[in-house]
Structure formats: C-alpha cells, structure tokens
Amino acid sequence: MMKGPTAGAGVIRQWLSTIVVPAVALVVTMVVISLLAGGSSLSGESIREFFTIAPDFLASRGMFQGGQQPCLPDKNAQSGTMNSTEASVGASRYVDRKIPEPTDFQTDAQGSTCDLYRGEWVFDSSAGPLYTHNSCPVIIETQNCQRNGRPDKGYENWRWKPEQCILPRFDARKFLELMRGKTLAFVGDSLARNQMESLLCILWQVETPENQSTSRMQKWIFASSSTTIIRIWSSWLVHKSTEAVEFAPEGLDKVFLDIPDENFMEFLPSFDVIVLSSGHWFTRRSAYILNGKVVGGQLWWPRQEGNMQMNNVDSFSISVETCLTAVATNPKFKGIAVVRTYSPDHYERGAWNTNGSCTGKVKPLHEVVRNAYTDTMYEKQVASFRRSVIKSGEHGGAKLKLMDITEPFALRVDGHLGPYTSVDPNKKTQRGPDGKPPRQDCLHWCMPGPVDTWNEMLFETIRRELLVV
C-alpha cells in the first residue's frame, strides 16, 4: 500500500531538483546579472547583502554543495571602482575568526612535522599586529605605511594558517631565550633588510637592543640573552665588481656567478643562523662572469658580440648554487642556513619602472595570479637549493633549510607600500585623469604587515632545528 505514494513522492522530488530548482537558479542569476550591469538602482551593498543571504537558501535546495558560495568583487576602498584582481575573492571569505594558539610542538595527523607553507590567510582582528607603526624606532620612513597616510589597516590582521597545524604567534621572550648567546644574520638585498627590521621591531617590544653597527654590517645586541642580530648587504650573494672584464667596461656591475660574496663569507663561522635571500637584483643592468669570461648580461650586451650564452634567470640559478654550496661546505660554519625563497611583487599593468601599480589593494587574493617571471625565478632557486643539498653531502646539506614563502605571499597583494612611501601630505595616491598610477612600491612590505609572518616562520624553523619545544 505504501509503494505507490512513496514512488510518487520520489518522482516529484526528482522533478523539483532537475527542473524547478535549476530554473529558479537561472532566474536568480539573470536578475543579479541585470543588477550588476547597471540597469538597477540597487546599491552594491544591497547586492552584497543578497549574496550573504541567498547561498543559505539555495544550499538548502541543493544548489551549492560543500559550503560553496558565489563570489562578488569588493569595491575599491578608495576609488569606489571594482578591482579586477579582487574579483575572485568572495566576501564570505573575510570572516573574522580567532586562531587558537598551539600548546606544543607542531605535527600533522601522521605525526610528521607540519608543512608551514601550505595553508590559507585568516583574518583575525583579535590578535592585532606584533608592534605598531609608532612603537618601533627602526622602521624606515618608506615602509611606515600608517604614518605615511595609508587609510586602511586590515592588512595588519591577517594570519597565516597552515593546513595541518597552527603557526605560533611570535613570542619575543621565547625567541631571545632560544637564541641565547647566538648570532642571527640576514644576508641579501633590501628585502633582507625589510625582514631584519621587522624582527628588530618585534623584539623591541620586550627589550631595547644596543646598536653596535659598523660600516660593514648592521649589528644589534640584546643584552639580557646576548643575542645578536646582524644584517650584511649582498645584492647577488656572489662576488661583484665594477672593474673591466674582457669587453665589459669599467663601471658596469660584474656579477661573478662562481665566486661567493666575500663580504659575508668572511663572517660566516661566527653565525649560528644565516638567512639568505636574493633574486631581484638580477633585473638590474649588469654583466655575468663565469670562469673569468663574460657570458651574459641584463639590460646590457654589445650587439657585435653575438648571442649571449646566459640570461639573467639562468645566471641567478648558478649564483644560488654557488652561494649555498659554499656556505654548506664551509668546515668552520656549524650553524643553520635558511634560504628564503623569491619574494613576489604585485605590479600590475607594468613593472616597477613602467607604471606598474598595486594602488588600492586592501585584501589578500583568494587565488594566486600567476606571474611567469616569479614562477621561473622560484623554480630555478628551489632547483639550485636541491642541487646544493646533494653536492654538500650528508653533513653539509643538513645545514640548508628552505623557507618556502613564495606561494603564500603571492596572495598578499594588499601588504605592499603602494604609494604610501613618504609623509608628504601632497603625495598622489590615486590614478590621475589619464589613468596613470602614482609612483609606488609593490615589492617591499608595510611594517607592521605580512613581512612579520616571515619571522614567525623563521622562528618555527629555528625552533624545529634546535629541538626546543
């Protein structure tokens, strides 16, 4: 007796799910498209409110599976225009949620050490930045975004959440205790300086260090634990000279791809941890030297010399292998060498010197917008790292650690200085009537900002190596 009605109900449900519900979805979609197309007086906020409510209704009818929701681009906070690079970021993604702090050493479900570099950015306003723009005296003017008038602060509140564990908040006192009597050196270009100054700012909140800098290095000592923080400038991590080599004239930078930079190698035995970073200077005008011969150049090459043997990307690859192998095989170096991978920039519609822009970016991307040059530099760097580990052997290779920040930070389009690089109240921060953007920096990072997470990752890397819980 029950079979007939039950079967009939099943037919009705199937009819509803296959015909009626899709029809409703199509009508809803067409209405929203019409609204977005400008044929309605409904405000953008009202449309966003609709998308906040509609998914729950539609999901209950089987329209969206697995919690998926439609995405609506946010308005540019300053210009009021829709931003194409933020269009893939759903408003529902920006839910303010507190990340619980770990209570012990981080492992994944299988008991292995957690991969710090696979995860997502979570907005957590409860934590706040590790320091403020006016609580650290070593923030250089160009990186003090808040003092320079940046109107938004949300970029300070995003925390990185690995998939299988929690990245601990940086504890300055624990760090100084971990590094008691030890020396940490940052070696590289201005991004190495960016990271070093971030670390100093974090530590400055619990102790004022003594500045013992010289003409060859910046040097800060925290007396309570005899912890030393050092920075040494090294644009390419290999030897550089301006003297003439073959047909490369005097005055032009010559990059010796097979000779490590003596400016930091001299001090290497005194370091317990060294953080190495490079890559961006390979876009600068220079000549590349290998085995004493000129093999290539960047933004320079005499036409009469024919084709170059090596471009800047391959030259970068060789330089990384040279530097890392020299560090790992140095018998007097007993410490840890951390290689920070290529830091992504976010110039759009041009490069740093051709009107590239990141103006108005106020939230992380939901998905990485692929950049062929960044991807290639990253791949070359990682491949060179792996070769260096193999060449260095069991003991030397164990000294090398990869801090794989490229993919996570490719999402942080919001964290750069943009046009807020000076306190000048008359500086331009918006595109002009001709559409051209103001001069800006889409490579370095605001302080406080995403760069502070580099040091949380670094702290965890060092802690793992020293087996300190």
C-alpha positions as CSV (number, residue, x, y, z in Angstrom):
1,M,0.0,0.0,0.0
2,M,2.9,2.4,0.7
3,K,4.8,1.8,-2.5
4,G,2.6,4.0,-4.7
5,P,2.7,7.2,-2.7
6,T,6.4,6.8,-1.9
7,A,7.3,6.3,-5.6
8,G,5.1,9.3,-6.5
9,A,6.9,11.5,-4.0
10,G,10.2,10.4,-5.3
11,V,9.2,11.4,-8.8
12,I,8.1,14.8,-7.6
13,R,11.3,15.4,-5.7
14,Q,13.3,14.4,-8.8
15,W,11.2,16.8,-10.9
16,L,11.8,19.6,-8.4
17,S,15.6,19.0,-8.3
18,T,16.1,18.6,-12.0
19,I,13.7,21.2,-13.4
20,V,12.3,23.6,-10.9
21,V,15.4,24.4,-8.8
22,P,17.7,24.9,-11.8
23,A,15.0,27.2,-13.3
24,V,14.9,29.2,-10.1
25,A,18.7,29.4,-10.1
26,L,18.7,30.7,-13.7
27,V,16.1,33.4,-12.8
28,V,18.2,34.4,-9.8
29,T,21.4,34.6,-11.8
30,M,19.7,36.6,-14.6
31,V,18.3,39.1,-12.0
32,V,21.7,39.6,-10.4
33,I,23.5,40.0,-13.7
34,S,20.9,42.6,-14.7
35,L,21.5,44.4,-11.4
36,L,25.3,44.4,-11.8
37,A,25.0,45.5,-15.4
38,G,23.8,48.9,-14.2
39,G,20.2,48.6,-15.1
40,S,19.0,49.0,-11.4
41,S,19.3,51.5,-8.7
42,L,20.1,48.7,-6.2
43,S,23.3,49.6,-4.4
44,G,26.5,47.4,-4.4
45,E,26.0,46.9,-0.6
46,S,22.5,45.6,-1.2
47,I,23.8,43.2,-3.8
48,R,26.5,42.0,-1.4
49,E,23.8,41.6,1.3
50,F,21.8,39.4,-1.2
51,F,24.8,37.2,-1.7
52,T,25.2,36.8,2.1
53,I,21.7,35.5,2.5
54,A,21.0,33.7,-0.8
55,P,23.6,30.9,-0.5
56,D,21.9,29.5,2.7
57,F,18.6,29.4,0.9
58,L,19.9,27.9,-2.2
59,A,22.2,25.4,-0.4
60,S,19.1,24.1,1.5
61,R,17.7,23.3,-2.0
62,G,20.9,21.6,-3.1
63,M,22.2,24.4,-5.3
64,F,25.6,24.8,-3.7
65,Q,27.5,21.8,-2.4
66,G,30.2,21.7,0.2
67,G,29.6,25.1,1.6
68,Q,30.5,26.8,-1.7
69,Q,29.2,30.3,-2.2
70,P,29.2,32.7,-5.1
71,C,31.8,35.4,-5.2
72,L,31.2,39.1,-5.6
73,P,34.1,41.5,-6.1
74,D,34.6,44.1,-3.4
75,K,34.6,47.8,-4.2
76,N,37.9,49.6,-4.2
77,A,38.1,51.2,-0.7
78,Q,39.4,54.4,-2.2
79,S,38.2,54.9,-5.7
80,G,34.8,53.1,-5.4
81,T,35.5,51.1,-8.6
82,M,35.5,47.4,-9.0
83,N,39.0,45.9,-8.7
84,S,39.7,43.1,-11.2
85,T,42.4,41.4,-9.0
86,E,40.0,41.3,-6.1
87,A,37.1,39.9,-8.1
88,S,38.0,36.3,-7.3
89,V,37.8,37.0,-3.6
90,G,34.4,36.2,-2.1
91,A,33.1,38.5,0.6
92,S,32.1,35.4,2.6
93,R,35.8,34.5,2.9
94,Y,36.5,37.5,5.1
95,V,35.1,36.2,8.3
96,D,36.9,37.5,11.4
97,R,37.9,34.4,13.4
98,K,40.4,33.9,16.2
99,I,43.2,31.4,15.6
100,P,43.8,29.3,18.8
101,E,47.4,29.3,19.9
102,P,49.3,25.9,19.9
103,T,50.3,24.4,23.2
104,D,53.1,22.2,21.9
105,F,55.4,21.4,19.0
106,Q,53.6,21.3,15.7
107,T,53.0,18.0,14.0
108,D,50.4,16.8,11.5
109,A,47.9,14.0,11.8
110,Q,50.5,11.4,10.7
111,G,53.0,12.6,13.4
112,S,55.3,14.3,10.9
113,T,56.4,17.9,11.2
114,C,53.7,20.2,9.8
115,D,54.3,21.8,6.4
116,L,54.3,25.5,7.3
117,Y,53.9,26.7,3.7
118,R,50.6,25.1,2.7
119,G,47.6,26.8,4.1
120,E,45.5,30.0,4.0
121,W,45.3,33.6,5.2
122,V,42.8,34.1,8.0
123,F,41.5,37.4,9.2
124,D,42.0,37.6,13.0
125,S,41.4,41.1,14.4
126,S,41.7,39.8,18.0
127,A,45.4,39.3,17.7
128,G,46.4,42.6,16.2
129,P,49.9,43.4,14.9
130,L,53.0,42.4,16.9
131,Y,54.0,46.1,17.1
132,T,52.6,49.4,15.9
133,H,53.9,51.9,13.4
134,N,54.9,54.2,16.3
135,S,56.3,51.7,18.7
136,C,59.5,50.8,16.8
137,P,62.2,53.4,16.0
138,V,63.9,51.4,13.3
139,I,61.0,51.4,10.8
140,I,62.4,53.4,7.9
141,E,60.1,56.1,6.5
142,T,59.3,54.4,3.2
143,Q,57.9,51.3,5.0
144,N,55.9,53.1,7.7
145,C,52.6,52.9,5.7
146,Q,50.3,54.1,8.6
147,R,52.5,57.1,9.3
148,N,52.6,57.8,5.6
149,G,48.8,58.1,5.5
150,R,47.6,54.7,4.4
151,P,43.8,54.8,5.3
152,D,43.2,51.1,5.8
153,K,44.7,48.8,8.5
154,G,43.1,45.4,7.7
155,Y,46.4,44.2,6.1
156,E,47.9,44.1,9.6
157,N,45.4,41.5,10.9
158,W,45.8,38.6,8.5
159,R,47.5,35.5,10.0
160,W,48.9,32.5,8.1
161,K,47.2,29.2,9.0
162,P,48.9,26.1,7.8
163,E,46.6,23.3,6.7
164,Q,47.5,20.7,9.4
165,C,48.7,22.8,12.3
166,I,48.9,26.3,13.7
167,L,51.8,28.7,13.2
168,P,52.6,30.1,16.6
169,R,52.4,33.8,17.2
170,F,55.9,35.2,17.6
171,D,56.9,35.3,21.3
172,A,59.8,37.7,21.6
173,R,60.9,36.5,25.1
174,K,60.9,32.9,23.9
175,F,62.9,33.8,20.8
176,L,65.6,35.6,22.8
177,E,65.8,32.6,25.1
178,L,66.1,30.2,22.2
179,M,68.8,32.4,20.7
180,R,70.7,32.9,23.9
181,G,74.3,33.6,23.2
182,K,73.7,33.1,19.4
183,T,74.0,35.3,16.3
184,L,71.4,35.5,13.6
185,A,72.5,37.2,10.3
186,F,70.3,38.4,7.4
187,V,72.3,38.5,4.2
188,G,70.8,39.8,0.9
189,D,69.3,42.9,-0.6
190,S,66.7,45.4,0.7
191,L,64.1,42.6,1.3
192,A,66.6,41.1,3.7
193,R,66.7,44.5,5.4
194,N,62.9,44.5,5.4
195,Q,62.8,41.2,7.3
196,M,65.6,42.1,9.7
197,E,63.9,45.4,10.7
198,S,60.7,43.5,11.2
199,L,62.4,41.1,13.6
200,L,64.0,44.1,15.5
201,C,60.6,45.7,15.8
202,I,59.1,42.6,17.3
203,L,61.9,42.1,19.8
204,W,62.0,45.8,20.6
205,Q,58.6,45.4,22.3
206,V,60.3,43.5,25.2
207,E,63.8,44.9,25.2
208,T,65.8,47.8,23.6
209,P,68.9,46.5,21.9
210,E,72.3,48.1,21.7
211,N,73.4,49.3,18.3
212,Q,76.9,48.3,17.5
213,S,76.7,48.7,13.8
214,T,79.8,49.3,11.6
215,S,80.4,50.3,8.0
216,R,80.4,46.6,7.0
217,M,77.2,45.5,8.8
218,Q,74.3,46.5,11.0
219,K,74.6,44.9,14.4
220,W,72.2,44.9,17.3
221,I,72.8,43.1,20.7
222,F,70.1,42.2,23.2
223,A,71.9,42.2,26.5
224,S,69.6,40.0,28.5
225,S,70.4,37.0,26.4
226,S,73.5,38.1,24.5
227,T,71.5,37.6,21.3
228,T,73.0,39.3,18.2
229,I,71.1,40.3,15.1
230,I,73.1,41.2,12.1
231,R,72.5,42.4,8.5
232,I,75.0,42.4,5.7
233,W,74.3,43.8,2.3
234,S,74.8,41.4,-0.6
235,S,72.9,42.2,-3.7
236,W,73.6,39.0,-5.6
237,L,75.1,36.7,-2.8
238,V,78.1,36.3,-5.1
239,H,81.2,38.4,-5.8
240,K,80.5,41.8,-7.5
241,S,83.0,44.2,-9.1
242,T,82.9,47.3,-11.4
243,E,86.3,46.7,-12.9
244,A,86.6,46.0,-16.6
245,V,86.4,42.3,-17.6
246,E,87.0,41.5,-21.3
247,F,84.6,43.6,-23.3
248,A,82.5,44.5,-20.3
249,P,83.6,48.1,-19.5
250,E,84.7,49.6,-16.2
251,G,81.8,51.0,-14.1
252,L,79.3,48.3,-15.2
253,D,78.4,45.9,-12.4
254,K,80.1,42.5,-13.0
255,V,78.4,39.5,-11.2
256,F,80.9,36.6,-10.8
257,L,78.5,33.7,-10.8
258,D,81.0,31.1,-9.5
259,I,82.5,33.1,-6.6
260,P,80.6,33.6,-3.3
261,D,80.4,37.1,-1.9
262,E,83.4,37.5,0.5
263,N,81.6,40.4,2.3
264,F,79.6,37.8,4.3
265,M,81.6,34.6,3.8
266,E,84.4,36.2,6.0
267,F,82.0,36.3,9.0
268,L,80.1,33.0,8.3
269,P,81.9,30.9,11.0
270,S,80.6,33.3,13.7
271,F,76.9,32.9,12.7
272,D,74.6,30.4,14.3
273,V,71.8,31.1,11.8
274,I,72.1,32.8,8.5
275,V,69.0,33.8,6.4
276,L,69.9,34.2,2.7
277,S,67.7,35.9,0.1
278,S,68.3,37.3,-3.3
279,G,67.0,37.4,-6.9
280,H,65.5,40.9,-7.5
281,W,68.9,42.5,-8.5
282,F,69.1,40.2,-11.5
283,T,66.7,42.6,-13.2
284,R,69.4,45.4,-12.8
285,R,71.9,46.4,-15.5
286,S,74.9,44.1,-15.2
287,A,77.2,41.7,-16.8
288,Y,77.6,38.0,-15.8
289,I,81.0,36.4,-15.4
290,L,81.7,32.7,-15.3
291,N,85.1,31.1,-15.2
292,G,86.6,34.6,-15.8
293,K,84.6,35.0,-19.1
294,V,81.7,37.3,-19.9
295,V,78.8,35.0,-20.6
296,G,75.8,37.3,-20.5
297,G,74.2,40.4,-19.2
298,Q,71.0,42.1,-18.2
299,L,70.0,45.4,-19.9
300,W,73.5,45.3,-21.4
301,W,75.1,43.4,-24.2
302,P,77.2,44.6,-27.2
303,R,75.5,43.7,-30.4
304,Q,78.8,42.8,-32.1
305,E,79.4,40.0,-29.6
306,G,76.5,37.9,-31.0
307,N,74.2,35.9,-28.8
308,M,74.6,35.7,-25.0
309,Q,75.4,32.3,-23.5
310,M,73.3,33.0,-20.4
311,N,70.4,35.2,-19.5
312,N,69.6,36.6,-16.1
313,V,67.4,33.8,-14.9
314,D,70.0,31.1,-15.6
315,S,72.6,33.3,-14.0
316,F,70.5,33.6,-10.9
317,S,70.3,29.8,-10.7
318,I,74.1,29.4,-10.9
319,S,74.6,32.1,-8.3
320,V,72.3,30.4,-5.8
321,E,74.0,27.1,-6.2
322,T,77.4,28.8,-5.8
323,C,76.5,30.6,-2.6
324,L,74.6,27.7,-0.9
325,T,77.3,25.1,-1.7
326,A,80.0,27.4,-0.3
327,V,78.0,28.0,2.9
328,A,77.1,24.4,3.5
329,T,80.6,23.0,2.8
330,N,82.5,25.6,4.9
331,P,84.1,23.5,7.6
332,K,84.0,26.3,10.1
333,F,80.3,27.0,9.8
334,K,78.4,24.8,12.3
335,G,75.1,26.7,12.1
336,I,71.9,26.7,10.1
337,A,71.5,28.4,6.7
338,V,67.9,29.3,5.9
339,V,67.1,30.1,2.3
340,R,64.1,32.4,1.9
341,T,62.5,31.8,-1.5
342,Y,61.8,34.5,-4.0
343,S,59.6,37.3,-2.7
344,P,56.8,38.0,-5.1
345,D,55.9,41.6,-6.2
346,H,52.5,42.7,-7.3
347,Y,53.0,45.3,-10.0
348,E,50.0,45.3,-12.4
349,R,49.9,46.8,-15.9
350,G,53.7,47.3,-15.9
351,A,56.8,46.8,-13.9
352,W,58.4,48.9,-11.2
353,N,59.9,51.3,-13.8
354,T,57.0,51.2,-16.3
355,N,54.0,52.5,-14.3
356,G,53.2,49.2,-12.6
357,S,50.6,49.6,-9.8
358,C,49.2,48.0,-6.7
359,T,47.1,51.0,-5.7
360,G,44.0,50.3,-3.6
361,K,44.6,46.7,-2.8
362,V,43.2,46.1,0.7
363,K,42.7,42.3,0.9
364,P,44.6,39.2,0.1
365,L,43.9,37.4,-3.1
366,H,41.8,34.2,-3.0
367,E,44.0,32.5,-5.7
368,V,47.4,33.3,-6.9
369,V,47.6,35.3,-10.1
370,R,50.4,33.6,-11.9
371,N,53.4,35.6,-12.9
372,A,55.7,33.7,-15.3
373,Y,58.9,35.5,-14.2
374,T,58.2,35.0,-10.5
375,D,57.4,31.3,-11.1
376,T,60.6,30.8,-13.1
377,M,62.8,32.5,-10.6
378,Y,61.3,30.5,-7.8
379,E,61.7,27.2,-9.7
380,K,65.3,28.0,-10.5
381,Q,66.0,28.9,-6.9
382,V,64.4,25.7,-5.5
383,A,66.2,23.5,-8.1
384,S,69.5,25.1,-7.1
385,F,68.8,24.6,-3.5
386,R,68.2,20.9,-4.1
387,R,71.4,20.5,-6.1
388,S,73.4,22.3,-3.3
389,V,72.0,19.9,-0.7
390,I,73.2,16.9,-2.9
391,K,76.6,18.5,-3.6
392,S,77.1,19.3,0.0
393,G,76.8,15.7,1.2
394,E,75.1,14.4,4.3
395,H,76.5,16.8,6.8
396,G,76.8,19.9,4.7
397,G,73.3,19.5,3.2
398,A,71.8,19.2,6.6
399,K,72.7,22.8,7.3
400,L,70.5,24.1,4.5
401,K,66.8,24.8,5.2
402,L,64.2,26.1,2.7
403,M,61.8,28.8,3.9
404,D,59.2,28.5,1.1
405,I,57.3,31.8,1.3
406,T,56.7,32.5,-2.4
407,E,53.3,30.9,-2.9
408,P,51.7,32.1,0.4
409,F,52.9,35.7,-0.1
410,A,51.8,35.8,-3.8
411,L,48.4,36.2,-2.2
412,R,49.3,39.3,-0.2
413,V,48.8,41.9,-2.9
414,D,47.5,44.1,0.0
415,G,50.6,44.2,2.0
416,H,52.9,46.4,-0.1
417,L,53.8,50.0,0.4
418,G,52.0,51.2,-2.8
419,P,52.0,55.0,-3.0
420,Y,52.4,55.4,0.8
421,T,56.2,55.7,0.9
422,S,56.5,59.2,2.4
423,V,54.9,61.5,4.9
424,D,54.4,64.2,2.1
425,P,50.8,65.3,2.6
426,N,50.6,66.3,-1.1
427,K,51.7,63.0,-2.5
428,K,49.5,61.4,-5.1
429,T,47.7,58.2,-4.0
430,Q,45.2,57.7,-6.8
431,R,45.3,57.3,-10.5
432,G,45.2,60.6,-12.4
433,P,42.6,61.7,-15.0
434,D,44.8,60.0,-17.6
435,G,44.6,56.7,-15.8
436,K,48.3,56.7,-14.8
437,P,49.0,55.5,-11.3
438,P,51.2,57.4,-8.8
439,R,54.8,56.3,-8.2
440,Q,54.7,53.4,-5.8
441,D,56.4,50.3,-4.3
442,C,54.8,47.0,-4.9
443,L,57.8,44.9,-3.9
444,H,58.7,45.8,-0.3
445,W,56.2,45.3,2.6
446,C,54.5,47.6,5.1
447,M,55.6,47.5,8.7
448,P,53.8,46.1,10.6
449,G,52.4,43.8,7.9
450,P,52.9,40.5,6.1
451,V,56.6,40.6,6.5
452,D,56.2,39.9,10.2
453,T,54.9,36.4,9.3
454,W,58.3,35.7,7.7
455,N,59.8,35.9,11.1
456,E,57.1,33.7,12.7
457,M,58.0,31.1,10.0
458,L,61.7,31.7,10.7
459,F,61.2,31.3,14.5
460,E,59.4,28.0,13.9
461,T,62.2,26.8,11.5
462,I,64.9,27.6,14.0
463,R,63.0,26.0,16.9
464,R,62.5,22.8,15.0
465,E,66.2,22.6,14.2
466,L,67.2,23.2,17.8
467,L,64.5,20.8,19.1
468,V,63.1,23.3,21.5
469,V,59.5,22.9,22.4
